[in-house]
Amino acid sequence: MSHPSEPIIQIENAHKRFHTLRGTVHALNGVSLNVRPGEVVVIVGPSGSGKSTLLRCINRLETLDGGSITVDGIPLKGARNINKVRAEVGMVFQQFNLFPDRTALGNIVLAQRVVRKRKKAEAIAKANELLAKVGIPEKADSYPAQLSGGQQQRVAIARALAMDPKIMLFDEPTSALDPEMIKEVLDVMLALAKEGMTMVVVSHEMGFARAAADRAVFMDGGIIVEEGTPDVLFSNPSHERTKLFLSKIL
Amino acid sequence: MDERTRTEQSEPIYLPPAGSDEGFTQPGLYERFINWLAGLPWWAIILGVVAVAVLYSMLTSEAYRRVIQSLTDNPQSSTEDLYNVVQIVGEPTMIVGRYAGETQDSVVTVVDELLDSVIETEQVTRTGFLLAEDPASITLRTDSGLVTIPKDRVVDEQREMVGDSEQITLTYIERVTVSGTMTKRTDKTMTIRTVDEVAQTFPTARILSRTAIPCDQVAASGCEEGEYVTIERQGEIITGTLNTLSNTNLSLSLPDGNTREIRRSDIDRFDVPTLTVALNARSATRSIVPGDEVRIAFVQGTDITQALDELETLDDVPVPLRYTDGQSRVVLIGYGTLDEALAATGAGEADALLYLDDGPDRRYIETWVEENPTGGVVLPTPPRECQKNCRVTVKLKDDVLTGRVAWEIEDEIRLVTTEAEYIELDRSKIVENRRMEPGACALNNLRGCNAGIFLTLRVTLQAYALALVFGLIFGLLRVQTNPVLYAVSTLYVEVVRGIPLLVILLYAGFVVSPQLRDNVGITLSDEQEAVLGLAFGYGAFIAEIFRAGIQSISRGQMEAARSLGMSYPQGMRYVVLPQAVRVVLPPLGNDFISMLKDSALISVLALPDLLQLGRLYVSRTFRAFEGYNTVAILYLLMTLFLSMVVRVIERRARLPR
């Protein structure tokens, strides 16, 4: 266990290359980033800038080609039981990735039973509690296909929270949603941030970033170009690339 | 997200199967039926299957057989009526046919091998004390109780006095067995055909002489004068192309494309074209140079062109004829008779004589040369008989037929040489009916098919369950990144997919099984061999289905599972496989039905499956039409039923939307 003031995520000089038919892509080109417990970090950047890759590396869904990532004091490289680390790091995907053959409740219960080995009643109670927390207690028995996108994403958040993670990673959680559903998801994330959850969010939602984030990071070309408080970064960026990017999305 | 996913539905709506582009049109009757079935609870489906089984067993019951019989009024419509009937003898047994006599242990009604074997009597010897005697019967007290024996059944009796009582040893006929096909059944009697009719149809032109048999010499009732005849028949004349000629046999290709083997002992006469080359004695030694004139004698009326062709096939053409291919001038001289031609050749009028004939004269020259050593004619090579590919005519030996004229039209006659024999039995006297089962598998006797149907279903179910295990294991290996596991599973899939299932089955039955027995000490039954072979062969296809199913599940599913802390096997087991199985249910069901059909191949391992039973019936009755129709219809019924079951399962597995 790390000391409260120590960073809970330490990324040092991370490198990641993808080998495709058309050549090698440097997705991460020496990224260093520390996240302290309870901190909310928002990562922005153009498509292909490596922000999603960075997030997936924190969860070791991708492995690094160079550098190191330490999560909760455990270096990910060669971590004997990566599954234990992952259980402490919840992840929410752009495409929700709910299990379509299980109900909302079943989605939240499954990993509790399999990974946390909780009793069935305990897991169901926890799932219901979380569904209430994300605002859709009445949808417990609905299948993902019967839910709207916003509802699905909230179930996905509840599913990740059910593991009692120390860190939550959000990979563009609202990008696949219709505009009218974005708010319901952001509200849940905002509430989570208020509770003091450590969060790393890849998102272009400026409103959320200003309201919840402690820090905003702008990435481009596999490196961190600029970082600072959201207000400073969004209103008064110092780099040309950041200015160009922000002028396009605002 | 489109409108559909947001609609809240209390009742699931079923969509047309994937791949159908009908969209949301009203489902058809069959679809609605399947939907209705899929909506039933599981116990209702089990009840339904039981009901089908009960219905089926009713259909194969005695009651159903009687209904069929009363509807058709033709007992022959059921293969069950291939009867062995055991009847007590001594009662009037009406035998239509010629009565031939009796031996000690059998009643021979017709001098015919078949009938000897279909009517058998059993004799019993009993010893006991005389209790009562009347003109019709004797009653004895034996160790096993009282026995009353009709006197007309007694074959032998010995009496001796033991003390006050008279002890009698009786030998009597207890029962007689009749085997045959039941042709008629009334309330009181049953008629069994023991011997089939044998008849021949042949052209009237072959009749050499014909003698009518007076009716008083014929045992059959209802004889009409002139109906029974003895015909002296000219042997058949067969013309065809010679295939082989051996010392015992002759094989001909007939103009209709068939091949016919004829024993030489049956042949009266056969004529093979024979080419004889005779030379003038002086010409035989004379050397002929190109440009010389060669005179060839032939008999007018014989085919000299073909003779010259045949000459070409000779291995060694005699010298004077060697340049008849155009380098020498050939003069053909025709003579009226063979004798004239021979004399002329001997006299030097011709250098050579070519003679091709398939008639009785074909070896005449050989004889002539032997008889006339001074005739001036020599044979450079013996006459050459055709061995292959020439037209020959065979005449079979004449024969004599006796029988009844069934019909006679302009140029054909049908003669029944062996009458069908019928035995009419009093049903009340029948003590036992033995139906010839199993094997009589036919639509009107489904009971005979039961064993085959059950074997087919049992083997299919076992093999499919095993194939699923093979398929799941190798399918999972096929999606691994480990090169060794991937290579092993790919090897299995590619090798097995490339070998015909029949070959795999033969391999399992005749290679693997004996090896296991001899080297490992495991003895597999025929059924287990079949199950293993089918499962191994189908495992490859099912592995591919599972691989495709697993790969069809988006990578995000596994990532989500891993991000929640599940290991790879846990993610596979709890997240990916349950979804993959839903995806692959239709192809799996397809393979199941396909395997049911392919299980017909196991008949090569001598297993009495449905097909084998059908073949048995066909081979015994020569009724291929009925036999194979039965098999086809039963397979069809099974696959239709199963495909319905499979669709219901698919429908139930479908997720609500």
Interface residues (C-beta under 8 A of the other chain):
Chain A: N59 L61 N83 K84 R86 A87 E88 V89 G90 M91 F93 Q95 N97 L98 F99 P100 D101 L110 A111 V114 V115 Y143 A145 Q146 L147 S148 G149 A156 R159 A160 M163 D178
Chain B: M1 T5 R6 E8 Q9 S554 G556 Q557 E559 A560 A561 R562 S563 L564 G565 M566 S567 Q570 Y574 V575 P578 Q579 R582 L655 P656 R657
